[in-house]
Amino acid sequence: MARRPPPPPANESPDEVEARFYEALQRADLERLMSVWADDDEIVCVHPGGLRVVGAAAIRASFEALLARGGLAIVPDQVRRLAWSGGALHHLVERLAVPAEGGGLREAWVIVSNVYVRTPLGWRLAAHHATPGSPQEPPGALDAPSTLH
């Protein structure tokens, strides 16, 4: 029986928790991946093109299916951060290596928002929302317009 990895240390930053999250995805380490999530019934995950998945059991099942064939070649890139007392938002681009038609690999990009909350056990992931990106590398983040809508 596999031992559960220890949760991230309470003194880790959101950046360090995020690094653990992506390392767990790369290694297909479901236990380590779930250890970075907040212990709250309302945690949420949206996979690219997927439905909203709410709660630890449902999130675990979704990642178990996603990692069934092994680790994912995902590298976080173009990370932008917004922090406030008790919370942090990281919006970034995930760079993925995916199977190409005819064999081999090609790169793809996914646009992501990760939300972290400070809990009594330290920073934990509360939301991971990933949406399909583009087949070409997206440009760096554009400066925000003065009017959003």
N, C-alpha and C positions, 0 to 999 in steps of 0.2 A: 504494500500500500504506500503510495507516494505521500511524502510529508508536505504539508501546506507551508508555503514560504511565509516568512514573517511579513506583516504589513510594513509599508514604508515608515521610516522613523518619523516621529511627530515633528521634528525640527526641519524636515525637508521642505523646500520651496515648491510652488506649483511647477516650476521648470523641471525640478528633479522628479516630481511625481509623473510629469508628462514623459520624461525620458524613460522611466520604468514602464509606462504604458506601451510606448512604441517598441521597447526592447522585448516586452512580453509578446506583442504581436509578431515580431520578427522570429521569435523562438517558438511560437505556438504554445506558450506557457499559460494555459488558462487560469491556473491558480494564482500566478503572479499578476496576471491581468486583472483578475477580479479583486485582488488585494488593494488596488489603487482606488477603487470605487468607494464612494461614501456609503455608509450604512443607513440608508433612508429609503422608504418605500417609493419615493417619487423620483429616484434617479432615472435618467432617460437616455436612450441611444437611438439614433437614426442612421442606418447604414445607407450608402449611396443608392438612390432609387427605391429604398425600402420604406416600410411603415415605421411608425413610432413604437419603440419597445420600452415599456415602463416596468421598473422593479428589477431587483437583483437576479431573481430566478429566470426571468424572461431574457434579460441581457446576457446572462451566462449561457443560456441555451442558444442564443443567436451567435455568440462568439464561438461556442463549441462547434456549431455547424460550419462557421466561416473558417475555423482552424483545423477542420477534420483532415485536410490533405497536407497539413504542415504550416510552417511559418509564412508570413506575408512579407514580401520585399517592399516595405514601406519606410520612407525617410521623411520626417517632417522638414518643411522648408518655408521660407518667407514668413516666419512667425512674427506676429504683431501681438502686443500685450496691452491689456487694460486691467488695472487693479484698483480695488477699493477695500475698505475695511471688511475683512471676512470673506472676500471673494476675488476671483480673477477670471478674466476671459482671455483665451488665446485663440486668435483666428490665424489660420495657416493654410498652406498648400501641402498636401501629402503627395510625394513623388513615389509612384508605384512601378514595379516591373511586372508586367502581365504577359501571359502567353500570346504570341502573335500567330496570325494565320500562316500556315506553312511551317510552323516550328519557330523556335527561338523566343526571344522576349522583346517587348517594346515598352516604352515608357508611357504612363498615363498619369493624370493629375486629378486629385480630388480636393475640393474646397471644404475646410473643416472649421468648426467652432468647438472648443473644449472649454467647459466651465468648471472651475474649481471652487470649493468652499472650505473654509477653515472649520474643522470639527474638533472636538476634544482630543481626538487621536492625531491631529495634524491636518495638513491639506489633503483633500481627496477629490477625485473626479465626480462631478454631479451630473454632467451632461456631455455627450459626444454627438455632434450632429455633422454628418458628412454628406455632401451632395456631389453628384458627378461633376467633374471639371470638364476639360476639353482634351481632344487628342493632341493638341500642341501645348507646349509649355506656356503657362499663363505669364503675362508680364508681371513685374513687381507690383506691389499694391499701389493703386492710383491715389492721389490726394483726394480727399472727400470734397464733393461740390458743396457750395454754400447752402443749397436746397436739396434735400434728399428725395422728395417726391413731388 
